[in-house]
């Protein structure tokens, strides 16, 4: 696997064919941003299990333990992939795993099994197929860096979150120590201090922490905590030191994210600010094409508003607009 040149999460454009980067509906490209599709990718195996990322995985687990609520009824995992983080949400009665790639969800289902507490949904984050105020918690980890329009994506997340719901967002930080040093030595052109996101590869973005905080506030989130993660993301350190030692050092530094953010990865805990109450009742899904509520689960759904048919096959709902 080629190395990741710049700090930040895995860059699939270095490994996947260009056909996976596409607009989900060309006729609506003015409203629907392009989607990064991991269909057919062995990302879980090649990047996490065989790619020397045990330290990053352990550091993220520590951050989640500090930021997750003590429990809840329904959590939405955005960009769930093959379910790497899903077992860390054991204190929730049900977890919805959402990813644009069906094959990633198939891998997640194989890993997690057919337990009723897991609901697998193939969909686009810009068109979430859920009714308003449904979830009492949500996570988006190593996913926002694929969003060319992060505010639009985060607005959709806020829409489906119940009042006072907790949302944990991880983002790739452009203002990290390595980027600042490279900029100082004139080895990179883009400034780590600029608030504008930098697209270092196709549909791969690093964000400034101040911009992320502004995005969250704009769409109706109140930021409660920040933790910096993966402070020691260097090949030589990961080769020389045991994972538990590096993760332990990372745990000692993560709290500093409340003061300054200079690590390649930042976790933010935010709370939804909106009036009203959580959605109660049997209605769960809504049509991503027209917004009509969809009644029922466990079978194909036919939208009464626009006639679209949303497939349910092998335990996976498919709400991808095509």
C-alpha positions as CSV (number, residue, x, y, z in Angstrom):
1,X,0.0,0.0,0.0
2,X,1.4,3.4,-0.8
3,X,2.0,5.7,2.2
4,X,-0.4,8.4,3.1
5,X,1.5,11.5,2.1
6,X,-0.3,14.1,4.3
7,X,-1.6,13.7,7.8
8,X,-5.2,12.6,8.1
9,X,-7.3,9.5,7.5
10,X,-6.9,6.9,4.7
11,X,-7.1,8.3,1.2
12,X,-9.1,5.8,-0.9
13,X,-8.3,7.6,-4.1
14,X,-4.9,6.2,-3.9
15,X,-6.2,2.7,-3.9
16,X,-9.7,2.6,-5.6
17,X,-10.7,3.0,-9.2
18,X,-11.9,6.4,-10.3
19,X,-15.4,5.1,-11.0
20,X,-16.0,5.0,-7.3
21,X,-16.0,8.8,-7.1
22,X,-19.2,9.8,-8.7
23,X,-22.3,12.0,-8.3
24,X,-25.1,9.8,-7.1
25,X,-27.5,11.5,-9.5
26,X,-26.0,13.5,-12.3
27,X,-29.3,15.2,-13.1
28,X,-29.4,16.7,-9.6
29,X,-25.7,17.6,-9.3
30,X,-26.5,21.2,-8.4
31,X,-28.1,19.9,-5.2
32,X,-26.4,16.6,-4.4
33,X,-22.6,16.7,-3.8
34,X,-20.4,13.9,-5.1
35,X,-20.1,10.7,-2.9
36,X,-17.0,8.8,-2.1
37,X,-17.9,5.1,-2.5
38,X,-16.0,2.3,-0.9
39,X,-17.9,-0.4,-2.9
40,X,-15.7,-3.5,-3.4
41,X,-12.9,-2.1,-1.2
42,X,-11.0,-4.2,1.3
43,X,-10.5,-1.1,3.5
44,X,-11.1,-2.9,6.8
45,X,-8.5,-5.6,6.0
46,X,-5.8,-3.6,4.1
47,X,-5.9,-0.4,6.1
48,X,-6.9,-1.4,9.6
49,X,-6.1,-5.1,10.1
50,X,-3.0,-5.3,8.0
51,X,-2.0,-1.7,7.6
52,X,-0.3,-1.1,10.9
53,X,-3.1,1.0,12.4
54,X,-3.5,-0.7,15.8
55,X,-2.3,2.4,17.6
56,X,-4.8,4.7,15.8
57,X,-7.6,2.3,16.5
58,X,-6.7,2.1,20.2
59,X,-6.4,5.9,20.5
60,X,-9.8,6.3,18.9
61,X,-11.3,3.8,21.3
62,X,-10.0,5.8,24.2
63,X,-11.6,9.0,22.8
64,X,-14.9,7.3,22.4
65,X,-14.9,6.0,25.9
66,X,-14.5,9.5,27.2
67,X,-17.1,11.1,24.9
68,X,-19.9,8.6,24.4
69,X,-23.0,9.0,26.6
70,X,-23.6,6.3,29.2
71,X,-26.2,4.7,27.1
72,X,-29.3,5.3,25.0
73,X,-32.0,3.8,22.8
74,X,-30.9,4.4,19.2
75,X,-27.5,5.5,17.9
76,X,-26.8,6.4,14.3
77,X,-23.3,5.4,13.1
78,X,-22.5,7.4,10.0
79,X,-19.8,6.0,7.7
80,X,-20.0,2.7,9.6
81,X,-18.0,0.9,7.0
82,X,-17.3,-2.7,8.0
83,X,-18.3,-2.1,11.6
84,X,-14.9,-1.4,13.2
85,X,-16.3,0.9,15.9
86,X,-19.8,-0.7,16.2
87,X,-18.9,-3.0,19.1
88,X,-18.0,0.1,21.1
89,X,-21.6,1.1,21.3
90,X,-22.8,-1.7,23.5
91,X,-24.6,0.6,25.8
92,X,-27.2,1.5,23.2
93,X,-30.2,-0.7,22.6
94,X,-30.1,-0.4,18.8
95,X,-27.5,0.8,16.4
96,X,-28.1,1.9,12.8
97,X,-25.0,1.3,10.6
98,X,-25.1,3.7,7.6
99,X,-22.7,3.6,4.7
100,X,-23.0,4.4,1.0
101,X,-21.2,1.1,0.2
102,X,-23.4,-2.0,0.3
103,X,-20.3,-4.3,0.3
104,X,-19.0,-2.5,3.4
105,X,-22.3,-3.2,5.2
106,X,-22.2,-6.8,4.1
107,X,-18.8,-7.1,5.8
108,X,-20.2,-5.4,8.9
109,X,-23.1,-7.9,8.9
110,X,-20.7,-10.8,8.6
111,X,-18.7,-9.4,11.5
112,X,-21.5,-8.5,13.8
113,X,-24.1,-11.2,12.9
114,X,-27.9,-10.9,12.6
115,X,-28.7,-9.5,16.0
116,X,-31.9,-7.4,16.0
117,X,-30.1,-4.5,17.6
118,X,-28.3,-3.8,14.4
119,X,-30.0,-2.1,11.4
120,X,-27.9,-1.9,8.2
121,X,-28.7,1.0,5.8
122,X,-27.0,1.9,2.5
123,X,-27.6,5.6,1.9
124,X,-26.1,9.0,1.3
125,X,-25.4,11.3,4.2
126,X,-26.6,14.2,2.2
127,X,-30.0,12.5,1.9
128,X,-30.5,10.7,5.1
129,X,-33.6,8.3,4.8
130,X,-34.8,8.9,8.4
131,X,-37.6,10.9,9.9
132,X,-36.8,14.0,11.9
133,X,-35.7,13.8,15.6
134,X,-35.2,10.0,15.6
135,X,-31.9,9.3,17.2
136,X,-30.7,10.1,20.7
137,X,-27.0,9.8,19.7
138,X,-24.8,9.7,16.6
139,X,-21.2,9.3,15.5
140,X,-19.3,10.2,12.4
141,X,-15.7,9.0,12.5
142,X,-13.2,9.1,9.6
143,X,-16.1,10.2,7.3
144,X,-16.4,14.0,7.2
145,X,-13.0,14.1,5.3
146,X,-14.9,12.8,2.3
147,X,-17.5,15.6,2.4
148,X,-17.1,18.5,-0.1
149,X,-20.0,20.2,1.5
150,X,-19.7,19.5,5.2
151,X,-22.3,22.0,6.3
152,X,-24.9,20.3,4.2
153,X,-24.0,16.9,5.6
154,X,-24.0,18.1,9.2
155,X,-27.4,19.8,8.7
156,X,-28.8,16.4,7.7
157,X,-27.3,14.8,10.8
158,X,-28.8,17.5,13.0
159,X,-32.2,17.0,11.4
160,X,-32.5,13.4,12.3
161,X,-31.1,13.9,15.9
162,X,-33.6,14.3,18.8
163,X,-33.4,17.4,21.0
164,X,-30.4,17.1,23.4
165,X,-29.0,14.2,21.4
166,X,-25.2,13.8,21.6
167,X,-23.2,13.8,18.3
168,X,-19.5,12.7,18.2
169,X,-17.7,14.0,15.2
170,X,-14.1,13.1,14.2
171,X,-12.3,15.2,11.6
172,X,-8.9,15.4,9.9
173,X,-7.1,18.4,11.2
174,X,-5.2,20.6,8.7
175,X,-3.6,22.6,11.5
176,X,-1.5,19.7,12.8
177,X,2.2,19.8,13.9
178,X,3.4,18.0,10.8
179,X,1.6,20.3,8.4
180,X,2.8,23.4,10.2
181,X,6.4,22.2,10.1
182,X,6.1,21.3,6.4
183,X,4.6,24.7,5.7
184,X,7.4,26.4,7.6
185,X,10.0,24.5,5.6
186,X,8.2,25.3,2.4
187,X,7.5,21.7,1.6
188,X,3.8,22.3,1.1
189,X,2.0,25.1,-0.6
190,X,-1.2,25.2,1.4
191,X,-1.4,27.0,4.7
192,X,-2.4,25.0,7.8
193,X,-3.7,28.3,9.3
194,X,-6.2,29.1,6.6
195,X,-9.9,28.3,7.6
196,X,-10.6,26.9,4.1
197,X,-10.6,23.1,3.8
198,X,-7.7,21.6,1.8
199,X,-8.5,18.8,-0.7
200,X,-5.2,17.0,-0.7
201,X,-6.6,14.2,-2.9
202,X,-9.9,13.7,-4.8
203,X,-12.7,13.9,-2.2
204,X,-10.3,13.9,0.7
205,X,-10.3,17.0,2.9
206,X,-8.5,18.3,5.9
207,X,-10.4,20.9,8.0
208,X,-9.4,23.7,10.3
209,X,-10.7,23.2,13.9
210,X,-12.2,26.7,14.0
211,X,-14.1,26.0,10.8
212,X,-15.5,22.7,12.2
213,X,-16.7,24.5,15.3
214,X,-18.4,27.1,13.1
215,X,-20.1,24.5,10.9
216,X,-21.5,22.8,14.0
217,X,-22.9,26.0,15.5
218,X,-24.4,27.0,12.1
219,X,-26.5,23.9,11.9
220,X,-27.7,23.8,15.5
221,X,-25.1,22.0,17.6
222,X,-23.6,23.1,20.9
223,X,-20.0,22.0,21.4
224,X,-19.3,20.4,24.8
225,X,-15.9,18.7,24.5
226,X,-12.9,18.3,22.2
227,X,-10.2,15.6,22.4
228,X,-7.1,15.4,20.2
229,X,-6.2,12.0,19.0
230,X,-3.3,10.1,17.3
231,X,-0.6,12.5,18.5
232,X,2.1,9.9,17.7
233,X,1.1,9.0,14.2
234,X,4.7,8.3,13.0
235,X,5.9,5.1,11.4
236,X,9.1,4.9,13.4
237,X,7.3,5.3,16.8
238,X,4.7,2.7,15.9
239,X,7.4,0.3,14.9
240,X,9.6,0.8,17.9
241,X,7.0,1.1,20.7
242,X,4.2,-1.3,21.7
243,X,0.7,-0.2,20.9
244,X,-0.4,-0.1,24.5
245,X,2.5,2.3,25.4
246,X,1.7,4.7,22.5
247,X,-2.0,4.6,23.2
248,X,-1.3,5.3,26.9
249,X,0.7,8.3,26.0
250,X,-2.0,9.4,23.7
251,X,-4.6,9.1,26.5
252,X,-2.5,11.4,28.6
253,X,-2.6,14.1,25.9
254,X,-6.1,13.8,24.6
255,X,-7.6,16.2,27.1
256,X,-5.4,19.0,25.7
257,X,-7.8,19.2,22.8
258,X,-10.0,21.4,25.0
259,X,-7.2,24.0,24.8
260,X,-5.4,23.5,21.5
261,X,-5.8,21.2,18.5
262,X,-2.5,20.2,16.8
263,X,-2.9,16.5,16.3
264,X,-3.9,15.0,12.9
265,X,-7.3,13.8,14.3
266,X,-9.8,15.6,16.5
267,X,-12.9,14.3,18.2
268,X,-15.7,16.7,19.1
269,X,-18.7,16.0,21.3
270,X,-21.6,18.3,20.5
271,X,-25.2,18.4,21.6
272,X,-28.3,19.1,19.5
273,X,-30.0,22.5,20.2
274,X,-33.6,22.4,19.0
275,X,-37.1,22.6,20.4
276,X,-39.6,19.8,20.5
277,X,-39.3,16.2,21.6
278,X,-37.9,12.9,20.2
279,X,-39.8,11.1,17.5
280,X,-41.9,8.4,19.0
281,X,-43.9,5.8,17.2
282,X,-43.5,3.3,14.4
283,X,-42.3,5.6,11.6
284,X,-38.6,5.2,11.1
285,X,-37.7,5.8,7.5
286,X,-38.5,8.6,5.0
287,X,-38.0,8.7,1.3
288,X,-34.6,10.3,0.4
289,X,-36.1,11.4,-2.9
290,X,-39.2,13.3,-1.8
291,X,-39.2,13.2,2.0
292,X,-42.4,11.2,2.4
293,X,-42.5,9.1,5.6
294,X,-42.2,5.3,5.0
295,X,-44.2,3.0,7.1
296,X,-42.9,-0.5,8.0
297,X,-39.6,-2.3,8.3
298,X,-38.1,-5.6,7.3
299,X,-39.3,-5.5,3.6
300,X,-39.1,-3.5,0.4
301,X,-40.7,0.0,0.9
302,X,-42.7,1.7,-1.8
303,X,-43.0,5.5,-1.4
304,X,-46.5,6.8,-1.4
305,X,-45.3,10.2,-2.4
306,X,-43.1,9.6,-5.5
307,X,-43.5,5.9,-6.1
308,X,-39.8,5.0,-5.5
309,X,-39.1,1.5,-4.4
310,X,-36.5,1.0,-1.7
311,X,-35.0,-2.5,-1.6
312,X,-34.5,-4.6,1.5
313,X,-32.3,-7.5,0.7
314,X,-30.2,-9.8,2.9
315,X,-30.8,-7.7,5.9
316,X,-29.7,-4.4,4.3
317,X,-32.0,-1.4,3.4
318,X,-30.9,0.3,0.2
319,X,-31.9,4.0,0.0
320,X,-29.3,5.1,-2.5
321,X,-30.7,7.5,-5.0
322,X,-29.8,6.5,-8.6
